[in-house]
Every structure is written in structure tokens, then in C-alpha cells.
Amino acid sequence: MAEIVASDEMHEYFNTLEGTLKEEIDIVNDARSRGKDPKPHVEIPLAKDLADRVENLIGVKGVAELIRKLEETKSREEAALALGREVAQGKVGEFDSKSEAIEAAIRVSVAMLTEGVVAAPIEGIDRASIGKNDDGSEYVSIFYAGPIRSAGGTAQALSVLVGDYVRRGVGIDRYKPRKEEVERYIEEIMLYKRVASLQYTPSEEEIRLIVENCPICIDGEPTEAEEVEGHRNLERINTNRVRGGMALVLAEGLALKAPKIQKHVKNLK
């Protein structure tokens, strides 16, 4: 972490604050160790900068040091993409499976993009998984939930770009949607517009273009009571209910922020 430039008096003031805080945390930990609270320790970890916040929020050990190194030479967005690939390839952290590593990679990248201060990386991304295309190849699905809205459209769209970047880094093929799945996206987003709200509603042609060409399967947990009527009980979509997180990422993320995402895609080539 870069050294804080301040007078001796200010350094003394900062040290006093930090020392007092640690003393009070020790008091609380001692009280909680008696078993009267839900957790036997203070649940909010200390973080001095963005790198610490991301590591503490997601829980992948070693990412803080890597973030500081990447930010010396890269922009925030470029560093987030590079960070995701490093995590997915297992260079940072320990994971039991490839899908677990990919999920962690997407979470840490979104946490970095949102500066570790919103719920999106934890509650807005439910999980990531690896599915099968009809030709036998694998693809990555990202399951979004409603709180992904707090990330903002740019970070929502970049989370998909991160997914694409890391899946290529670990040798996984692109998502190849079936025709009925494409039509399901169209029906579902139009239904979501009626029951909730969108900053931008893409046309049917735009939705079809995005789904047919997006290398990541944008999936999600059901968030609304309403169900689709025309494209139900699809094999690779686990619910007939409206998936709000999916609609937000596709409409307010990829469709609305397409020019900004295109700039990052060109830089990656």
C-alpha cells in the first residue's frame, strides 16, 4: 500500500485512531467469546484501502497484494480483468473445482470495480457454474440476483466481460444458445419491464443479437412471482419465473453500456 503523505502530527493522530480501534475490537472479541452473540468475534474486518476491502469482502487470500501490483500499471477496469484471470487460473487462492475458481474470479473483479462498498459482488452474483453445449463442449453460466442493480450498468456489463476473459483463460468454450432459449430471453425481459422497471429496454432484435453472440450464459435466480407463458420448462433454465438479475445485466448492462464495453474488448485484442 502506498505511504500516506502527511505531517508527523497527522500520522500520530492516525496511529492513535488505529490503536484505540484495535483495543476496542479486543474488548468486543473478549465479550463475544463468552457465547452470547451470533458470532464469537467482530464480523467487520479492518481494511486500509481498496485492496484490503476486496480481499476481506470476498475472502480470497492474496488478492490484496495482487491488486496493488496491478494498479501500478493498469486502469481500474484493466486491473479487474487481469485480477479475474489470475484468480481463475489458480495463481491466487485455493479452490476445489474449476467452477469455484471462476465464481471467485468474477466476484473479486466485480468487487474491485465497485470499490468493495456495495452488495453486488456477494448478493448480486448468486453463483457461477459450468454447463454443457449441445456439441458436448462446456460453457460458463453466471447466475445473477436482484442486488446486482447496486453495481451499476457498467460494472454489470463488465462482470460478463470478466466471465468471458476468465473462461478463455482456463480453456472453456463459449455459450451456444438454443433457439427456444433465445426466445425465452426476449419474452422474459419484456415481462420484467411490465412488472418491475428498467432504465433501458432493448428491442427484440437487440436482445436476440446479444444472446446469440454473448459467450457467457447470463442466467439468474427467480426474483418475481410472474411466470413466462410461451417458453416454459426449458431444460437448461431452472425456473419459469422471471429472473430479475438476468434482465438487469442484459438490458441495463450489456445493451445500455455496449459502447463502453466495446472499448474494453478492443483493448483486450
Buried (B, 14 or more C-beta within 10 A) or exposed (E): EEEEEEEEEEEEEEEEEEEEEEEEBEEEEEEBEEEEEEEEEBEEEEBEBBBBBBBBBBBBEBBBEBBBBBBEEBEEBBBBBBBBBBBBBEEBBEBEEBBBBBBBBBBBBBBBBBEBEBBBBBBBBBBBBBBEBEEEEBBBBBBBBBBBBBBBBBBBBBBBBBBBBBBBBBEBBBBBBBEBBBBBBBBBBBBBBEEBEBEEBBEEEBBBBBBBEBBBBBBBBBBBEBEBEEBEEBEBBEBBBBBBBBBBBBBBBBBBBBEBBEEBEEEEE
